[in-house]
Amino acid sequence: MAGRTLVVTNDFPPRTGGIESFVLAVASRLPPGEVVVHTARQPGDREHDAGLAFPVVRDPARLLVPTPAVVARVALTAREHGCDRVWFGAAAPLALMAPALRRAGVRRVVATTHGHETWWASLPVARTALRAVGDRVDVLTALGPWCAARVARPLSARGRSRLQRLVPGVDAEVFHPGAGGGRVRRELGLEGRPVVVCVSRMVARKGQDVLVRALPAVLAREPDAVLLLVGDGPGRRRVERLVRRLGVGSSVVLAGRVPWTRTADHYAAGDVFAVPTRTRLLGLEPEALGICYLEAAASGLPVVVGDSGGAPDAVLPGRTGVVVDGRDGAAVAEALVGLLRDPARARTWGAEGRRWVSAAWSWEGQVERLRALLDPSAPVPDGPDPALRLPPAGRGRRTGSRRWARRARGQDA
């Protein structure tokens, strides 16, 4: 393709997070001469950007919002670098600047939605902004059926027609059975013990506390089992207090945050992977997808997935893992015990998960899909992606979208 892609985003390293990792992974896999990133300035950004193969323009602002001044600077970047395509790494609110960028010579605009756009769809003023985003872009992407059903609620017919699926990828050469799991087990004294591993930031939504609450029931049937919690965050102290109160300290290892280069090793140290996510704040804090489940599956592990939001889109129930009520400690314990006591089933699910992730969630496939969506010569979509299985327009907002997404998951399985 002639021209360049301008990536406009607040979510870019050295800041860490799921969207940041997604955007960097995509930008790094595009041909270096084809991509330019415009993002906010951050501490340590010069050192980070020096190691990249493509140019990064750091805006003077620490947070990009579509004010006239920011829009003018982004438009200048587009003109100076010959960008005729724009990808907004997170749609809301930056994609509101799409009309101004078209005046600067941009011919194609793609914006990607994540978890925060699903709650924008539920708030009055934010709903209006999200509707405007849908009307101003050529393509609006969603992570899966659940997210698409939520994002679609405030969209016009035009906006709904432009919804397409775009997901993060998983590098199956990095995440694979074995990896450095044996070394991690030796370092942490876990050799010979059944290991339930959780790799996730420690926030209430992720459910590390539910795993600890479930542990006594697991230990009653699997006394040697150990819970390996990898990650850090504001919920860590609460988890530590709970471990002490329940007296399960000898069966819990809090590894804390580990370098990215050793993340795959810690997945591979487990026999079962579990993150029992749960939706919080009256539905405003759901799980959009959960890339950790896919990384664990690529590592050959069966996954225990909480039923929050779009998290079940990252599992084939009964084939790669199981979906549980993330608030129900007894259900979580039953799922863990079932897999720990049936290693043959755990291996079968792990192998199927790895095959599925390798085939359907590769970075190469997703980057090529994004390049096709960004192609200015391609027709603008005139109907939503069938893979998103959107409910019919006008279906009940309170229950219809969720019921439809559940039905879609059942068909996938």
C-alpha positions as CSV (number, residue, x, y, z in Angstrom):
1,M,0.0,0.0,0.0
2,A,1.2,3.5,-0.8
3,G,1.2,6.1,2.0
4,R,1.6,5.5,5.7
5,T,-0.5,4.6,8.7
6,L,-0.7,7.1,11.6
7,V,-1.3,5.4,14.9
8,V,-3.0,7.9,17.3
9,T,-3.1,6.7,20.9
10,N,-2.7,7.5,24.6
11,D,-2.0,3.9,25.2
12,F,1.7,3.3,24.4
13,P,4.8,2.2,26.3
14,P,6.7,2.8,28.4
15,R,3.3,2.9,30.1
16,T,2.1,-0.6,30.7
17,G,-1.3,-2.2,30.2
18,G,-3.2,-4.5,27.8
19,I,-4.0,-1.8,25.2
20,E,-0.4,-0.5,25.4
21,S,0.9,-4.0,24.6
22,F,-1.7,-4.5,21.8
23,V,-0.8,-1.2,20.1
24,L,2.9,-1.7,20.3
25,A,2.6,-5.3,19.1
26,V,0.7,-4.2,16.0
27,A,2.9,-1.2,15.3
28,S,6.0,-3.4,15.6
29,R,4.7,-5.9,13.1
30,L,3.7,-3.4,10.4
31,P,6.5,-2.6,7.9
32,P,8.7,0.0,9.6
33,G,8.4,2.4,6.7
34,E,4.6,2.2,6.8
35,V,3.8,3.3,10.3
36,V,4.2,6.5,12.5
37,V,2.9,6.8,16.0
38,H,1.6,10.0,17.6
39,T,1.1,9.6,21.3
40,A,1.4,11.5,24.6
41,R,4.7,12.2,26.3
42,Q,5.7,10.0,29.3
43,P,8.6,9.7,31.7
44,G,11.3,7.5,30.1
45,D,9.8,7.7,26.6
46,R,13.0,8.8,24.8
47,E,14.9,5.7,25.9
48,H,12.0,3.5,25.0
49,D,11.4,5.1,21.5
50,A,15.1,4.9,20.6
51,G,14.8,1.2,20.4
52,L,11.9,1.2,17.9
53,A,12.2,0.7,14.1
54,F,9.5,3.4,13.3
55,P,9.1,7.0,14.2
56,V,7.2,8.1,17.4
57,V,6.0,11.7,17.7
58,R,5.5,12.6,21.3
59,D,2.9,15.3,21.8
60,P,3.6,18.0,24.4
61,A,0.5,16.9,26.3
62,R,0.6,14.2,28.8
63,L,-2.9,13.1,27.8
64,L,-4.3,13.4,24.3
65,V,-7.9,14.6,24.1
66,P,-9.5,16.0,20.9
67,T,-9.0,19.6,21.7
68,P,-8.3,22.0,18.8
69,A,-4.6,22.3,19.8
70,V,-4.1,18.5,19.9
71,V,-6.1,17.9,16.7
72,A,-3.9,20.5,14.9
73,R,-0.7,18.8,16.1
74,V,-1.9,15.3,15.1
75,A,-3.0,16.7,11.7
76,L,0.5,18.2,11.3
77,T,2.1,14.8,12.0
78,A,-0.2,13.2,9.3
79,R,0.8,15.8,6.7
80,E,4.5,15.8,7.5
81,H,4.8,12.0,7.4
82,G,2.6,11.5,4.4
83,C,0.0,9.5,6.3
84,D,-3.2,8.7,4.4
85,R,-4.6,6.2,6.9
86,V,-5.2,6.5,10.7
87,W,-5.7,3.8,13.3
88,F,-6.9,5.0,16.6
89,G,-5.6,2.4,19.1
90,A,-8.6,3.2,21.4
91,A,-11.6,4.7,19.8
92,A,-13.0,6.9,22.6
93,P,-12.5,9.8,22.6
94,L,-9.7,10.3,20.1
95,A,-11.6,9.1,17.1
96,L,-13.7,12.2,17.4
97,M,-10.9,14.0,15.5
98,A,-11.4,12.0,12.4
99,P,-13.1,14.7,10.3
100,A,-10.2,17.1,10.9
101,L,-7.6,14.4,9.9
102,R,-9.6,13.8,6.7
103,R,-9.1,17.5,5.9
104,A,-5.3,16.9,6.4
105,G,-5.3,14.2,3.7
106,V,-6.3,11.1,5.5
107,R,-8.4,8.8,3.4
108,R,-9.2,5.9,5.7
109,V,-9.9,5.9,9.5
110,V,-10.1,2.8,11.7
111,A,-10.8,2.9,15.4
112,T,-10.6,0.1,17.9
113,T,-12.8,-0.4,20.9
114,H,-11.8,-2.1,24.1
115,G,-13.4,-2.5,27.5
116,H,-13.8,1.2,28.4
117,E,-15.9,1.8,25.3
118,T,-18.4,-0.8,26.7
119,W,-19.1,1.4,29.7
120,W,-19.1,4.6,27.5
121,A,-22.1,2.9,25.8
122,S,-23.9,2.9,29.2
123,L,-23.5,6.6,30.2
124,P,-25.6,9.4,28.7
125,V,-23.0,11.9,27.6
126,A,-20.4,9.3,26.7
127,R,-23.1,7.4,24.6
128,T,-23.5,10.5,22.5
129,A,-19.7,10.7,21.9
130,L,-19.5,7.0,21.0
131,R,-22.3,7.4,18.5
132,A,-20.4,10.3,16.9
133,V,-17.3,8.2,16.7
134,G,-19.2,5.4,14.9
135,D,-20.5,7.9,12.4
136,R,-17.1,9.5,11.7
137,V,-14.9,6.5,11.1
138,D,-14.8,4.1,8.2
139,V,-14.3,1.0,10.4
140,L,-15.0,0.5,14.1
141,T,-13.5,-2.7,15.5
142,A,-14.6,-4.8,18.5
143,L,-12.9,-7.6,20.4
144,G,-15.7,-10.1,20.1
145,P,-19.5,-10.7,20.3
146,W,-20.0,-9.5,23.8
147,C,-18.1,-6.2,23.4
148,A,-19.7,-5.6,20.0
149,A,-23.2,-6.1,21.4
150,R,-22.5,-3.5,24.1
151,V,-20.7,-1.0,21.8
152,A,-23.4,-1.2,19.2
153,R,-26.2,0.0,21.6
154,P,-25.8,3.7,21.0
155,L,-24.6,3.5,17.4
156,S,-26.6,4.7,14.4
157,A,-27.4,2.2,11.7
158,R,-24.3,3.6,9.8
159,G,-22.1,3.0,12.8
160,R,-23.3,-0.5,13.4
161,S,-22.7,-1.4,9.7
162,R,-19.0,-0.6,10.1
163,L,-18.4,-2.8,13.1
164,Q,-15.6,-5.4,12.4
165,R,-13.8,-7.9,14.6
166,L,-10.1,-7.2,15.5
167,V,-8.5,-9.0,18.4
168,P,-5.0,-9.0,20.0
169,G,-2.8,-11.8,18.9
170,V,-0.7,-14.3,20.8
171,D,2.9,-15.3,19.9
172,A,2.8,-19.1,20.1
173,E,6.5,-19.3,19.7
174,V,6.9,-17.3,23.0
175,F,4.1,-19.0,24.9
176,H,4.4,-22.7,24.5
177,P,4.4,-25.9,26.7
178,G,7.5,-26.2,28.7
179,A,9.1,-22.8,28.1
180,G,10.9,-22.1,31.4
181,G,8.3,-23.6,33.6
182,G,10.7,-26.2,35.2
183,R,13.1,-23.5,36.1
184,V,10.4,-21.4,37.8
185,R,9.2,-24.5,39.7
186,R,12.7,-25.1,41.0
187,E,13.2,-21.4,41.9
188,L,10.0,-21.3,43.9
189,G,10.2,-24.8,45.4
190,L,7.2,-26.1,43.6
191,E,8.6,-29.3,42.1
192,G,6.3,-32.3,42.3
193,R,3.3,-30.2,43.4
194,P,0.0,-29.5,41.4
195,V,0.1,-25.8,40.5
196,V,-2.8,-23.5,39.8
197,V,-1.3,-20.4,38.2
198,C,-2.8,-17.0,37.8
199,V,-1.0,-14.4,35.8
200,S,-2.7,-11.0,36.0
201,R,-2.7,-7.6,37.6
202,M,-3.9,-7.6,41.1
203,V,-7.2,-5.7,41.0
204,A,-10.5,-6.7,42.4
205,R,-12.0,-7.5,39.0
206,K,-9.5,-10.3,38.4
207,G,-10.6,-12.4,41.4
208,Q,-7.3,-13.4,43.0
209,D,-9.2,-13.2,46.3
210,V,-11.8,-15.7,45.1
211,L,-9.0,-18.1,44.2
212,V,-7.6,-17.8,47.8
213,R,-11.1,-18.3,49.2
214,A,-11.5,-21.4,47.1
215,L,-8.2,-22.8,48.1
216,P,-9.2,-24.6,51.4
217,A,-11.8,-26.6,49.4
218,V,-9.2,-27.5,46.9
219,L,-6.7,-28.5,49.5
220,A,-9.3,-30.8,51.2
221,R,-9.1,-33.0,48.1
222,E,-5.6,-32.1,46.7
223,P,-3.5,-31.4,49.8
224,D,-0.3,-30.8,47.9
225,A,-1.8,-28.2,45.5
226,V,-0.3,-24.7,45.4
227,L,-1.7,-21.4,44.1
228,L,0.9,-19.3,42.2
229,L,-0.1,-15.7,41.9
230,V,2.0,-13.7,39.4
231,G,1.5,-10.0,39.2
232,D,1.1,-7.0,41.4
233,G,-1.4,-4.1,41.9
234,P,-3.6,-2.4,44.5
235,G,-5.3,-5.6,45.4
236,R,-2.2,-7.4,46.7
237,R,-2.5,-6.3,50.3
238,R,-6.0,-7.6,50.5
239,V,-5.0,-10.9,49.1
240,E,-2.1,-11.2,51.5
241,R,-4.4,-10.5,54.5
242,L,-6.8,-13.1,53.2
243,V,-4.0,-15.7,52.9
244,R,-3.0,-15.1,56.5
245,R,-6.6,-15.2,57.8
246,L,-7.4,-18.5,56.1
247,G,-4.0,-20.0,57.2
248,V,-3.1,-21.1,53.6
249,G,0.3,-19.4,53.4
250,S,2.2,-22.7,52.8
251,S,0.0,-23.3,49.7
252,V,0.2,-19.8,48.2
253,V,3.2,-18.2,46.4
254,L,3.0,-14.5,45.5
255,A,5.6,-14.0,42.9
256,G,4.8,-10.4,42.3
257,R,5.5,-8.6,39.0
258,V,7.9,-10.5,36.7
259,P,9.8,-9.1,33.7
260,W,7.9,-9.6,30.4
261,T,10.7,-11.9,29.2
262,R,9.9,-14.3,32.0
263,T,6.1,-14.2,31.8
264,A,5.9,-17.3,29.5
265,D,8.0,-19.2,32.0
266,H,5.5,-18.6,34.8
267,Y,2.6,-19.7,32.7
268,A,4.4,-22.9,31.9
269,A,5.0,-23.5,35.6
270,G,1.3,-24.3,36.0
271,D,-0.9,-27.3,35.5
272,V,-4.1,-25.2,35.4
273,F,-4.6,-21.6,34.7
274,A,-7.3,-19.6,36.5
275,V,-8.5,-16.0,36.6
276,P,-12.1,-15.9,37.9
277,T,-13.0,-12.4,36.6
278,R,-16.2,-10.7,37.8
279,T,-18.0,-7.6,36.7
280,R,-17.9,-4.7,39.2
281,L,-19.3,-1.2,39.7
282,L,-22.9,-2.0,38.7
283,G,-21.7,-3.3,35.3
284,L,-19.4,-0.5,34.5
285,E,-16.2,-2.6,35.1
286,P,-16.4,-5.7,33.0
287,E,-13.6,-7.8,31.5
288,A,-13.5,-7.0,27.7
289,L,-11.7,-10.2,26.7
290,G,-8.7,-11.4,28.7
291,I,-5.6,-12.0,26.7
292,C,-4.1,-14.0,29.6
293,Y,-6.5,-16.9,28.9
294,L,-5.2,-17.1,25.4
295,E,-1.5,-16.9,26.4
296,A,-2.2,-19.7,29.0
297,A,-3.9,-21.8,26.3
298,A,-0.9,-21.3,24.0
299,S,1.2,-22.5,26.8
300,G,-0.8,-25.8,26.8
301,L,-2.8,-25.1,30.0
302,P,-6.6,-25.7,30.5
303,V,-8.2,-22.4,31.6
304,V,-10.8,-21.5,34.2
305,V,-12.5,-18.3,33.1
306,G,-14.7,-16.0,35.1
307,D,-18.0,-15.1,33.4
308,S,-17.4,-11.4,33.3
309,G,-18.2,-9.5,30.1
310,G,-16.3,-10.8,27.1
311,A,-13.9,-13.1,29.0
312,P,-15.8,-16.2,27.8
313,D,-15.0,-15.3,24.2
314,A,-11.4,-16.4,25.0
315,V,-12.4,-20.0,25.7
316,L,-14.1,-22.9,24.0
317,P,-16.1,-24.4,26.9
318,G,-15.6,-28.1,27.3
319,R,-12.7,-28.0,24.8
320,T,-10.1,-25.6,26.1
321,G,-11.5,-24.7,29.5
322,V,-14.5,-23.9,31.6
323,V,-16.5,-20.8,32.4
324,V,-17.5,-20.3,36.0
325,D,-19.3,-17.6,38.1
326,G,-16.3,-15.5,39.2
327,R,-18.1,-14.7,42.5
328,D,-18.7,-18.3,43.4
329,G,-15.7,-19.7,45.3
330,A,-17.3,-23.2,45.5
331,A,-17.7,-23.3,41.7
332,V,-14.2,-22.1,41.2
333,A,-12.9,-24.8,43.6
334,E,-14.9,-27.5,41.8
335,A,-13.5,-26.5,38.4
336,L,-9.9,-26.5,39.8
337,V,-10.2,-29.8,41.5
338,G,-11.8,-31.4,38.5
339,L,-8.8,-30.5,36.3
340,L,-6.1,-31.2,38.9
341,R,-7.5,-34.7,39.5
342,D,-8.0,-35.5,35.8
343,P,-4.6,-34.7,34.2
344,A,-5.5,-36.5,31.0
345,R,-8.5,-34.1,30.5
346,A,-6.2,-31.2,31.4
347,R,-3.7,-32.2,28.8
348,T,-6.3,-32.7,26.2
349,W,-7.9,-29.3,26.8
350,G,-4.4,-27.7,26.9
351,A,-3.4,-29.2,23.6
352,E,-6.7,-28.2,22.0
353,G,-6.3,-24.6,23.4
354,R,-2.8,-24.4,21.8
355,R,-4.1,-25.5,18.4
356,W,-7.0,-23.0,18.6
357,V,-4.9,-20.0,19.6
358,S,-2.2,-20.8,17.0
359,A,-4.9,-21.0,14.2
360,A,-7.3,-18.2,15.2
361,W,-5.3,-15.7,17.3
362,S,-2.0,-15.3,15.6
363,W,-0.5,-11.8,15.4
364,E,0.3,-12.2,11.8
365,G,-3.4,-12.9,11.0
366,Q,-4.6,-9.9,13.0
367,V,-2.0,-7.5,11.6
368,E,-2.9,-8.5,8.0
369,R,-6.6,-8.0,8.9
370,L,-5.9,-4.5,10.2
371,R,-3.9,-3.6,7.1
372,A,-6.8,-4.7,4.9
373,L,-9.3,-2.7,7.0
374,L,-7.0,0.4,6.6
375,D,-6.7,0.0,2.8
376,P,-8.1,3.3,1.3
377,S,-9.0,1.4,-1.9
378,A,-11.1,-1.2,-0.1
379,P,-14.9,-0.5,0.1
380,V,-16.2,0.8,3.4
381,P,-18.1,-2.1,5.2
382,D,-21.8,-1.9,4.6
383,G,-22.7,-4.5,7.3
384,P,-21.3,-5.7,10.6
385,D,-18.8,-8.5,10.6
386,P,-20.8,-11.8,10.9
387,A,-18.2,-13.1,13.4
388,L,-19.5,-10.5,15.9
389,R,-23.0,-12.0,15.7
390,L,-24.7,-8.7,16.6
391,P,-28.3,-8.9,17.9
392,P,-30.9,-7.4,15.6
393,A,-31.1,-3.6,15.9
394,G,-33.6,-2.6,18.5
395,R,-33.3,-5.7,20.6
396,G,-33.9,-5.0,24.3
397,R,-30.9,-3.2,25.8
398,R,-31.0,-4.8,29.3
399,T,-31.1,-8.5,28.4
400,G,-31.1,-9.0,24.6
401,S,-27.4,-8.2,23.9
402,R,-26.1,-10.4,26.7
403,R,-28.4,-13.3,25.8
404,W,-27.4,-13.0,22.2
405,A,-23.7,-13.1,23.1
406,R,-24.2,-16.2,25.2
407,R,-25.9,-17.9,22.3
408,A,-23.0,-16.9,20.1
409,R,-20.6,-18.5,22.5
410,G,-22.5,-21.7,22.6
411,Q,-22.4,-21.9,18.8
412,D,-18.6,-21.3,18.9
413,A,-18.2,-24.2,21.3
